Amino acid sequence: MLIEHLRERSDLGVITASTLRALGVPNPWRRCEPGGPWQRMHPGVVLLHNGPPTRDQQVTAALLRAGPGAVLTGAEACRRHGLPASGTEIHVLVPGRRVGSGQLIVERASPMPASNDVGGFPVVSADRAVVDACGQLRSADAATALVAAAIQRGRCTPASLAAEARTNRYGTKLVRAVLKELGRAESVAERDARRLSRRIRLTTPHWNVTIADADGQIIARPDAWFDDVGLAWEIDSKAFHYGARNYERTLMRNSRYAAAGILVVQTLPTRLRDNPEAVARELKKAHKAAAARPRPPVRIVERN
């Protein structure tokens, strides 16, 4: 009966030692010794079984350890917003003193950011989560991939991320550098494409410009556009372009290219990264083929 009562008073089987004592368990740590039925998750936090904890139990234990008012941020919050963040640490923000250790990062925030209930947990906005996750990264490519995913999946905008980075500049050097780079390239792959284009000395392309036909109908917005010969270059990442909502849109885009007489080079980011020489040869051949036929009657749509 006591065990059932303890489980009812716990959160996903996670409970504080102080609550256990109040419920009549004077020394809960004895049951957390090797071979015992429980386990210690953090100082003052107990899991009421001795098997591997679920991720939700780990997050619950972290929030209990951090104390009242704690909210999730960083990589764990990103994943709960549906973003592919790396890192196994649990990062929380608190209004009081910091008590974290190991895989638990507890950071004092003043003022505390707003949060929403996501799957039963208090989670900061996607903007704050991405900015804080980048603060724990050391790889510019990993940070670029996370920021690009947040933007392309509609969770954030470059402006909202920049505003969040300005709000708390501590630990935001990497994300600010990534946002600056993404002002010129929307992904790691596009950055690599720019470098390759410069290296092979083709006619300097336009990047992310809108192309229209002779009647003014919009055709597409290619990653790179070689205007002198009417050649489009698309860096078609499965992660960003071939999601369930974007697959049909990509097929329709390719049909519009064909109808307008535009040659297209499609490159996977992994191939651009792993075999850039082959991509360079393909791009040069496509440029030569485009130059050998009459340029299609298409134009760049100037922004107002």
N, C-alpha and C positions, 0 to 999 in steps of 0.2 A: 504493500500500500504506500509506503514512504517513497519508493522509487517512482511509482506512477505519479504521486503528488509532485515530486521534484521535476519530472519531465513536463508536467503541465505548467509548472512555474518557470521552466526554462524557455529559451528562444532557440528552436531547432536543436534542442539538446545541449545548448551552451548556457552556462549560468555562472554568476560570480560567486566567489568563495564567501563573501559577506552574506549573500542571499542564502547560501547553503547553511551557514551557521544560524541564521535567523529561523531557518526551517527545521533546526534540530540536528544538524550534522556538525559537531564541534570541531572535528579535525578532518576536513575533506581531503587534505593532501595525502593522508594515509592510504586512501583508496586510489590515489594516482601513482603509487609506487609500482615498480616493475611487476607485471603479473596481476596488477589490480584491475578492477572493473572500469575505472575512469582514467582520464589523462589530463595533464596540465597543458593548457593552450598558451597562456601568458601568465605573468604574475597576477594572481587574483582572479583568474578565469579558468573554468573547468569544463571539459566535455564529458558528458555522462555516458560515454562508452569508450572502449580502448581500441577501436578500429580506426582506419584512415578517415580523417574528417573530409567532408565535402567542401567544395569551394565556398558555398554559402555559409557553412559552419565556420570556416576560417575567417570570412568577412565579418560574421556576427561576433566572433571572439575578438577580432581587432577593434571593432566599434565599442564593445564593452570595455576592453582594456583602455581605450582612448578616453572614455568617459562621456558624460552627458553633453549633447550638442555636437558630437563628432559627425563628420560627413565624409563620404568617399570622394576621392579625386584621383588623378593620375591614370595609370594604365588600367586598373580595375574599373574605374568609372568609365573610361573609354570603351572597354568591352561591353559594359552594360548599356552604353549608347549605341552598340552595334558596330564599333570600330575595331580594326585589327591591330590592337596595341600589343607590343612585346613587353616582357617583364613580368615576373611572378610576384613582385613585392605588392603589398597592400599599403596604399598611401591615404592617410586621412588628415583632415584639417580639424582643429579644435579651437575653442575660444580661450582655453586656459593653458596650463603648462604642458610641455612635451614629455611623453613617457614611452616613446617607441624604442624598439631594439630589433636587430636582425632583419627579418623580412617585413617587419611592421615599421613604416615611416609615419611618425606623428609630427605634424607641423602646426605651429600656432599661427592663426590667421586673425588679423584685425584690420578692417571688420571682417566678420565671417561672411563668405559668399552665400547667395541664395542656393537652395537645393530643392530637389523634387523627389518624390517617392518613385523609385524605379525597381519593380519586382520586390517591393517590401523593404528596400534600403534607401537611406538618404544619399542622393547622388548630386554632385554639383553639375552645372551646365556643361554641355559638350565643349564649349570654348575653354572653360577653366580646366576641364579634364585634360584636354589636348595640350594646353600650355604647361600644365604641371607634369604631364607624362614626358614631354620633351625635356623638361628640366632634369629628369633622371637618366636621359639617354646620353651616350657619348658618340653615337654614329650620326653623321649628317644625313646619310641615306635613310636610316631608320626613321629619323624625324621627318624627313621629306615625305616618305611613304605614308606616315600617319597623318600629316597635315593634308596631303593630297587626297587621301581617303575621306577625311572629314569634310573637305570642300566638295568633292565630287559626289559624295553621298548625301549632300544637302544638310549635314549636321551643323556646319559652320560656314562662314564666308571669310575671305581674306581680311575684310575690314573688321569683322567681329573678333577674329583671332588677334589682329594687331591691337585692337582696343583693349582686349584682355591682357595682352603682354605689357601694354603701357600701364595698366592699373597696378601691376605688381612686377617690377622689373627684376627682382631678385631671381636668379636662375633662368632668365628668359633669353639669354644671349643666343642660344642655339635656335630657338623657335623664331626669333626675330631675323636671324640670318637666313633661315629657311624661307620665311615669308618674303624676304627681299629677293631671294633666288627664284621663288615661284612667281614673282612678278614678271619674270622673263621666261620661266618654264614651269608648267603645271605638274611635273612629275620628275622623278629621277631619270626616267627614260627620255623625256624630252630634253632634259639638260644634256644627256649623253648624245642625243641627236644633234643638238646645236654644236657640240664639240666636234662631232664627226663631220658635219657640214663644213665647218671652218677648215678642218684638216684636209679635206679632199678638194677644196678650192672650187666648188661649183658656184654658179651664180648665186649671190646671197639671197636666200629665200625670205619671204615674209612669214612671220610666225603668228598663228591664231588669228588670221584675217578672214573675213567673210567673203565668199565668192558668189557672184550672181551671174545668170545667163543674160543674153542680149535683151530679153524682155523684162529684166529686173527681178526675176524669180530667184530666190535664194537657193543655192545648191548645197553648200556645206561650209564648215569652218575648219579647214584642215590644220593639222599640227604645223605643217610647213607647206609653203606655196612658192613654187618657182614660176614667177609670173611671165618671164620671157618666153617660156615654151608651154605653159599651161600644164604643169605637172604638180600633183598633190602627193604629199607624204604623210601617212597616218601611222602613228605609233599606237597600235591597237593592243592595249593591255587587257588581258582577260579580267584582271582584278577591277579595272576602272571602266572599261568600255563594254565588256561582255556580260554584265550583270543581267539578271532576269528582265529588268525594265528597259535595258539599253540594247539588248540583242536585236530586236526588231528595228529599232531606230538606226542601228549600224547598217543593217541590210538595206534599208530604204536610202540611206546616205550613199551607199555604193551604187545603187541603181541610178540615182540622180547624177553621180559622176559619169556613169556610162552613157546616159542619155545626152549629156552635154559634151561628150567626146573628150573628157578629161582622163588622162592616164593617171593611175594611182599606184604608188608603192606602199604596201602595208607591211609593217615590221613589228614583230613581237619584242617587247622590252628585253626579255631574256636573251633573244638572239642578238640584239643590239649590244648587250653587255658582254656576251660570251664569244661572239664571232663578228666583231665590227668590220673586219676586212671583207667578209662576204657581203655584208650589208652595203658597204661602200661600193663594191663592184656592181651590185644590183641597182643602186641609186644612179651610178654613172651611166649604166646601160639604158635605164629608163629615161634619163635626161636626154641621152643621144637619140633615142627613139622618138621622144616627144618633139625634139627639135627637127626631126626629119619629116614630120607631117605638118600640114597647115595648123597654125595655132587656133584652137576653138574660140568662138566669139563669147568669151566670158571676161569678167572684170572683177576687180576688188571693190567692195562696197565700202566707201569711206565713212568713218564714224563722224557723227555730228558733234 
